[in-house]
Amino acid sequence: MSGLAALGVHRVPVPVPFAEAGGPANVYVIEEDGGGLALFDAGIGTREGRDALLAGFRALGRSLGEVRRIFVSHGHIDHYGYARAAQEESGAPVYAHPRDHDKLTGRDRTAQRLDLYAAYLDRLGAPRELLGHVRVYWQDVGRMARPVEHVEAIGEGTRLRFARFSAEVLHLPGHTPGLVCLWAKDDGVLFSDDHLLERVSPNPLLDLEGGAEPSHRALVEYVRSARRARELPAQLVAPGHGEPFTGHAGVIDRLLAFYEKRQARILDLLADGPQTPAQLAPRVFPHAKPSQLYLTLSEVMGNLEVLEDGGRVRREERSGRIVFLREVG
């Protein structure tokens, strides 16, 4: 922690009510140049999340009213859910990458968007009764994150100046289309949020971005972004969940090997013949609960798209369903 403290950065872990996140979400409280504070991520909008964040501020002898800027790494509720309340307390602007704005503003949770997702999941072969789990999950999500009415844009190459260091915004899509990290090059610190976690693989989530077909191929993009992050001379990684860690290149190598092993498993399963992603999901994840359908379908589809990108599988549309086949040769 001393490496971060020397930069005027204080990590406040905030509990989240779902195990898939990989533990409490980190809010980074950063001393601003000229006084005040910035936030890199804002925690979740639950009572427990609020209490933990406010306790963290009290331990620092600071208050939310001192916040001058709020930077959101990506549009998942455990990272932006309390941003609206923090903004109301402080008057601070909220910044995020434009490709994740609809998540923060709530536009990605309208009835029309949910219908688009339901239709796409149906095309992936999801049983209709299981689609209800996705709707209920998203309704629960809405209660943990109040929409932010106006979000300012930040993007690749934006330079941010804080009291004791400067950082460059890196757009590293994958986990979401608009995920950004902060790279403090002079100090060798990468604020990696959910792009890189020490012990948990980030979910390459299906994301339609308002269309009927996904333009964002989550795992294809993630692998590309991870290889880019691997080349950074990072001495310390400050992640979105868990303690800061070192040795990021080894973490990324293990993660990419893990995905390659999963892709080999999917290729083996496709030896039985053409299958929809929903047919593959329970075979790849035999212990998953029905309520985890969206996560497992996302994982399977992401790996299929990597295999497709490498020319090892191809997709076809059959009776309104997307099926994948092994390429021969």
C-alpha positions in Angstrom: 0.0 0.0 0.0 3.0 2.3 0.6 3.5 2.7 -3.1 0.0 4.1 -3.6 0.1 6.2 -0.5 3.3 7.9 -1.8 1.3 8.9 -4.8 -1.5 10.4 -2.6 -3.8 7.4 -3.5 -5.9 5.7 -0.9 -7.8 2.4 -1.6 -11.2 1.9 -0.1 -12.7 -1.6 -0.5 -16.5 -1.6 -0.9 -18.5 -4.8 -0.5 -20.6 -6.1 -3.4 -23.4 -8.6 -3.1 -22.4 -11.0 -5.8 -19.5 -13.5 -5.7 -18.7 -13.4 -9.4 -17.1 -9.9 -8.9 -14.1 -11.4 -7.1 -14.5 -9.7 -3.8 -15.1 -6.1 -2.7 -14.7 -3.4 -5.3 -11.9 -0.9 -4.9 -12.5 2.9 -4.9 -9.3 4.8 -5.3 -9.4 8.2 -3.5 -6.7 10.4 -5.1 -5.4 13.7 -3.9 -6.0 16.5 -6.4 -3.5 19.1 -7.5 -4.6 22.3 -5.7 -6.7 20.5 -3.1 -9.7 18.3 -3.1 -10.0 14.7 -4.2 -10.7 12.6 -7.2 -12.3 9.2 -7.3 -11.3 6.4 -9.7 -14.5 4.4 -9.5 -17.2 5.0 -7.0 -18.4 1.7 -5.6 -21.9 0.3 -5.6 -25.2 2.0 -4.6 -26.2 -0.3 -1.8 -26.4 0.6 1.9 -23.4 -1.5 2.7 -21.5 0.0 -0.2 -22.3 3.5 1.0 -21.4 2.8 4.6 -18.0 1.3 3.6 -17.2 4.2 1.3 -18.1 6.8 3.9 -16.2 4.9 6.6 -13.2 5.0 4.3 -13.5 8.7 3.9 -13.8 9.2 7.7 -10.7 7.1 8.2 -8.8 9.5 6.0 -10.3 12.5 7.8 -11.9 13.6 4.5 -15.4 13.9 3.1 -17.3 13.3 -0.1 -17.8 17.1 -0.4 -14.1 17.4 -1.2 -14.4 15.3 -4.4 -13.7 17.4 -7.5 -13.7 14.7 -10.2 -15.2 11.2 -10.5 -13.7 8.9 -13.0 -15.5 5.6 -13.8 -13.5 2.8 -15.2 -16.4 1.0 -16.8 -20.1 0.7 -16.7 -20.7 -2.1 -14.2 -22.7 -1.3 -11.0 -20.0 -2.3 -8.5 -17.8 0.5 -10.1 -20.3 3.3 -10.8 -23.3 2.5 -8.6 -22.6 5.2 -6.0 -21.4 7.8 -8.6 -24.8 9.7 -8.7 -24.9 10.0 -4.9 -21.2 11.1 -4.7 -21.9 13.7 -7.5 -25.0 15.0 -5.6 -22.9 15.4 -2.4 -19.9 17.1 -4.1 -21.1 18.6 -7.4 -18.2 16.8 -9.2 -18.5 15.8 -12.8 -18.5 12.1 -13.7 -16.2 10.9 -16.5 -16.3 7.7 -18.5 -15.5 6.4 -22.0 -18.4 7.2 -24.4 -18.9 3.5 -25.3 -20.0 2.9 -21.7 -22.1 6.0 -21.2 -25.4 4.2 -21.8 -24.7 1.9 -18.9 -24.1 4.9 -16.5 -27.1 6.8 -17.7 -29.5 3.8 -17.6 -30.2 3.8 -21.3 -28.9 0.3 -21.5 -31.6 -0.9 -19.1 -34.7 0.2 -20.9 -37.5 -2.2 -21.8 -36.5 -1.9 -25.5 -32.9 -2.7 -24.8 -33.9 -5.7 -22.6 -36.0 -6.9 -25.6 -33.0 -6.7 -27.9 -31.0 -8.8 -25.5 -33.8 -11.4 -25.0 -34.1 -11.7 -28.8 -30.3 -12.2 -29.2 -30.1 -14.7 -26.4 -32.9 -16.6 -28.0 -30.9 -16.7 -31.2 -28.0 -18.2 -29.2 -30.3 -21.0 -28.2 -31.2 -19.9 -24.7 -34.3 -21.7 -23.3 -37.1 -19.1 -23.0 -37.8 -19.9 -19.4 -34.2 -19.0 -18.5 -34.5 -15.6 -20.1 -36.6 -14.6 -17.1 -33.5 -15.0 -14.9 -31.7 -12.4 -17.0 -34.6 -9.9 -16.7 -34.8 -10.4 -12.9 -31.1 -10.0 -12.6 -31.1 -6.7 -14.5 -34.0 -5.4 -12.4 -32.0 -6.2 -9.3 -29.0 -4.4 -10.8 -31.1 -1.3 -11.4 -31.7 -1.0 -7.6 -28.0 -0.9 -6.9 -27.1 1.9 -9.3 -29.0 5.2 -9.8 -28.5 6.5 -13.3 -26.1 9.4 -13.8 -27.9 12.1 -15.8 -24.8 13.6 -17.5 -21.5 11.8 -18.2 -18.4 13.6 -19.5 -16.2 11.8 -22.1 -12.7 10.6 -21.5 -10.8 8.4 -23.9 -7.6 7.0 -25.1 -4.6 9.3 -24.5 -6.3 11.7 -22.1 -3.8 13.0 -19.7 -4.9 13.4 -16.1 -2.9 15.5 -13.6 -3.3 14.8 -9.8 -1.4 16.2 -6.8 1.5 13.8 -6.9 1.4 12.0 -10.3 0.1 12.2 -13.8 -1.7 9.4 -15.6 -2.7 8.5 -19.1 -6.1 7.1 -19.9 -5.8 3.7 -21.8 -8.9 2.4 -23.6 -8.7 -1.4 -23.1 -12.0 -2.8 -24.4 -13.0 -6.3 -23.6 -14.7 -6.7 -20.2 -16.9 -3.8 -21.5 -16.7 -1.9 -24.7 -15.6 1.3 -22.9 -13.3 0.1 -20.2 -10.4 2.4 -19.4 -7.4 2.0 -17.2 -5.0 4.7 -15.8 -1.3 4.3 -16.5 1.0 6.3 -14.3 4.1 5.7 -16.5 6.6 7.7 -14.4 5.8 5.7 -11.4 5.1 2.3 -13.0 1.6 2.0 -11.6 -1.3 0.6 -13.6 -4.8 1.2 -12.2 -6.3 -1.8 -14.0 -9.8 -2.0 -12.6 -11.4 -5.2 -13.9 -9.2 -5.4 -17.0 -6.6 -7.3 -14.9 -7.3 -9.0 -11.6 -4.7 -11.2 -9.9 -6.9 -14.3 -9.2 -10.1 -13.9 -11.2 -10.6 -13.9 -15.0 -12.7 -10.9 -16.1 -16.0 -11.9 -17.7 -16.1 -11.1 -21.5 -19.7 -10.0 -21.3 -22.0 -10.0 -24.3 -22.8 -6.4 -25.1 -25.1 -5.2 -27.9 -24.4 -1.4 -27.4 -27.9 -0.6 -28.4 -28.0 -2.7 -31.6 -29.6 -6.0 -32.4 -26.2 -7.6 -33.2 -23.1 -7.2 -31.0 -20.3 -5.1 -32.7 -18.2 -5.7 -29.6 -16.5 -9.1 -29.7 -15.7 -9.2 -26.0 -13.0 -11.8 -25.7 -11.4 -11.0 -29.0 -11.0 -7.4 -27.8 -10.0 -8.5 -24.4 -7.1 -10.7 -25.6 -5.9 -7.8 -27.7 -6.1 -5.4 -24.8 -4.4 -7.8 -22.4 -1.5 -8.3 -24.8 -1.2 -4.5 -24.9 -1.2 -4.2 -21.1 1.4 -7.0 -20.9 3.9 -4.8 -22.7 3.6 -2.0 -20.1 6.6 -1.8 -17.7 4.2 -1.9 -14.7 5.9 -2.3 -11.3 2.6 -2.3 -9.4 -1.0 -3.0 -10.5 -3.9 -1.4 -8.5 -6.9 -3.6 -9.5 -10.6 -3.2 -9.3 -10.9 -6.0 -6.8 -8.3 -7.3 -4.3 -4.9 -6.1 -3.1 -2.4 -4.3 -5.3 0.0 -6.8 -6.9 3.1 -7.2 -9.0 4.1 -9.6 -11.8 1.4 -8.6 -14.2 3.0 -10.3 -17.2 2.8 -13.6 -15.5 -0.8 -13.1 -14.5 -1.7 -12.2 -18.1 0.3 -15.3 -19.5 -1.6 -17.6 -17.1 -4.9 -16.0 -18.1 -4.3 -16.4 -21.8 -3.3 -20.0 -21.3 -6.5 -20.5 -19.4 -8.6 -19.2 -22.3 -6.6 -21.4 -24.7 -7.4 -24.5 -22.6 -11.1 -23.5 -22.6 -11.1 -23.1 -26.4 -9.6 -26.5 -26.8 -12.4 -27.9 -24.7 -15.0 -26.2 -26.9 -13.3 -27.6 -30.0 -13.5 -31.1 -28.5 -17.2 -30.6 -27.8 -17.9 -29.4 -31.4 -16.5 -32.7 -32.6 -20.0 -34.0 -31.8 -21.5 -31.7 -34.5 -22.9 -28.2 -34.8 -24.2 -26.7 -31.6 -25.6 -23.4 -30.4 -23.8 -21.5 -27.6 -26.6 -22.4 -25.2 -26.1 -26.1 -26.0 -22.4 -25.7 -25.2 -22.7 -23.6 -22.1 -23.9 -26.4 -19.7 -21.2 -28.7 -21.0 -18.5 -26.1 -20.5 -19.9 -25.0 -17.1 -21.7 -28.1 -15.7 -22.1 -26.6 -12.2 -23.5 -23.2 -13.2 -26.9 -22.1 -11.9 -29.7 -21.1 -14.3 -29.4 -17.6 -13.0 -25.8 -17.5 -14.3 -27.0 -18.1 -17.9 -25.9 -14.6 -19.1 -22.4 -15.1 -17.7 -21.9 -18.6 -19.1 -23.3 -17.7 -22.5 -21.0 -14.7 -22.6 -18.0 -16.9 -21.8 -18.8 -19.5 -24.3 -19.7 -16.9 -27.1 -16.5 -15.0 -26.3 -14.3 -18.1 -26.8 -16.2 -19.1 -29.9 -15.5 -15.7 -31.4 -11.8 -16.1 -30.7 -11.9 -19.5 -32.4 -13.8 -18.0 -35.3 -11.3 -15.2 -35.6 -8.6 -17.8 -35.9 -10.4 -19.7 -38.6 -11.0 -22.8 -36.4 -14.8 -22.6 -36.2 -17.5 -21.0 -38.3 -21.0 -19.9 -37.6 -24.2 -20.6 -39.5 -27.8 -19.5 -39.0 -30.2 -22.4 -38.8 -33.9 -21.9 -38.1 -33.3 -18.6 -36.4 -30.5 -19.9 -34.2 -26.8 -19.3 -34.4 -24.8 -22.6 -34.5 -21.1 -23.1 -34.6 -19.2 -25.8 -36.5 -15.6 -26.9 -36.4 -13.6 -26.0 -39.5 -12.1 -29.0 -41.2 -8.4 -29.0 -42.1 
